[in-house]
Amino acid sequence: CVLGAFQVAANGDLANWHTGAADAIPAVGGAMDLAIGARKTYVMMEHTTKTGEQKIVERCSYPLTGIGCVARIYTDLAVIDVTPSGLAVREMAEGVSLEALQALTGAPLARA
């Protein structure tokens, strides 16, 4: 299944239903069922927020949708696998270096 996300942690934890903001409307919908019930869960999202905050992080700060459920992350900058040993970069957008990608990512990256 393919889901969007507010944050994805290095261990595959997914946060996609609430930012924790007091004025935000919580909206889980069926994402929890999909994240846990699917054979594999993939995330499609922008690599950072509109204000430049990292969305791929060491540990999610938002409420979790699923624990360790994300297998792969597709962003506008890269395709990243979640592996037992950490995040592995499969592909990067043209003109993006691993160093630049790492600077925009809140968890260690390695080449696949």
C-alpha positions as CSV (number, residue, x, y, z in Angstrom):
1,C,0.0,0.0,0.0
2,V,1.1,3.6,-0.6
3,L,0.5,6.3,2.0
4,G,1.6,9.9,2.5
5,A,3.3,10.9,5.7
6,F,4.2,13.8,8.0
7,Q,7.2,11.8,9.3
8,V,8.9,8.5,8.8
9,A,11.5,7.2,11.3
10,A,14.7,5.4,10.4
11,N,13.2,2.1,11.8
12,G,10.1,2.4,9.6
13,D,7.7,4.0,12.1
14,L,5.0,6.1,10.3
15,A,3.3,9.2,11.4
16,N,0.6,10.4,9.0
17,W,-2.6,11.4,10.8
18,H,-1.8,14.2,13.3
19,T,1.0,16.7,13.9
20,G,0.1,17.0,17.5
21,A,-0.8,20.7,17.0
22,A,-3.6,21.8,19.4
23,D,-5.7,23.3,16.5
24,A,-5.2,20.3,14.1
25,I,-8.1,18.0,13.4
26,P,-7.1,14.4,14.0
27,A,-8.0,12.3,11.0
28,V,-6.8,8.7,11.2
29,G,-9.2,7.3,8.6
30,G,-8.1,3.8,7.5
31,A,-4.4,4.5,7.4
32,M,-3.7,2.5,10.6
33,D,-5.4,-0.5,9.1
34,L,-3.6,-0.1,5.8
35,A,-0.2,0.4,7.3
36,I,-0.4,-2.6,9.5
37,G,-2.4,-4.9,7.3
38,A,-0.5,-4.5,4.0
39,R,2.3,-6.8,3.0
40,K,4.5,-3.8,2.4
41,T,3.9,-0.2,3.1
42,Y,5.5,2.5,0.9
43,V,5.4,6.2,1.6
44,M,5.3,9.0,-1.0
45,M,6.0,12.5,0.3
46,E,8.1,15.6,-0.2
47,H,11.5,15.2,1.4
48,T,11.0,18.2,3.7
49,T,8.1,20.4,4.9
50,K,7.2,23.7,3.2
51,T,9.3,25.4,5.9
52,G,12.3,23.1,5.3
53,E,11.8,20.8,8.3
54,Q,13.1,17.2,8.0
55,K,10.3,14.6,7.4
56,I,12.7,11.5,7.5
57,V,13.9,11.4,11.1
58,E,15.7,9.3,13.6
59,R,12.5,9.0,15.7
60,C,9.0,10.4,15.0
61,S,7.9,13.3,17.1
62,Y,4.3,13.1,15.9
63,P,1.7,10.5,17.0
64,L,2.4,7.1,15.3
65,T,0.1,5.5,12.7
66,G,2.2,2.3,12.5
67,I,5.3,0.9,14.1
68,G,8.1,-0.3,11.9
69,C,5.7,-0.7,8.9
70,V,7.4,1.4,6.2
71,A,9.5,-0.6,3.7
72,R,10.4,2.2,1.2
73,I,10.2,6.0,1.0
74,Y,9.7,7.8,-2.3
75,T,10.4,11.6,-2.1
76,D,11.0,14.3,-4.6
77,L,14.7,13.9,-4.0
78,A,15.3,10.1,-3.5
79,V,14.1,6.6,-3.1
80,I,15.1,5.2,0.2
81,D,14.7,1.7,1.6
82,V,14.1,1.1,5.3
83,T,16.4,-1.9,6.3
84,P,17.3,-3.6,9.5
85,S,20.6,-1.7,9.4
86,G,19.2,1.7,8.6
87,L,18.1,3.8,5.7
88,A,19.6,2.9,2.3
89,V,19.4,5.3,-0.6
90,R,18.5,3.4,-3.8
91,E,18.2,6.4,-6.1
92,M,18.6,10.1,-6.0
93,A,17.2,12.8,-8.3
94,E,19.5,14.2,-10.9
95,G,21.8,16.7,-9.4
96,V,21.3,15.6,-5.8
97,S,24.4,14.4,-4.0
98,L,24.4,12.1,-1.0
99,E,25.8,14.9,1.1
100,A,23.0,17.3,0.1
101,L,20.4,14.6,0.8
102,Q,21.9,13.8,4.2
103,A,21.7,17.5,5.1
104,L,18.0,17.4,4.5
105,T,17.5,14.1,6.4
106,G,17.2,13.7,10.1
107,A,18.6,10.2,10.2
108,P,21.8,8.6,8.8
109,L,21.8,7.5,5.2
110,A,23.9,4.9,3.4
111,R,24.1,3.9,-0.2
112,A,22.2,0.8,-1.1
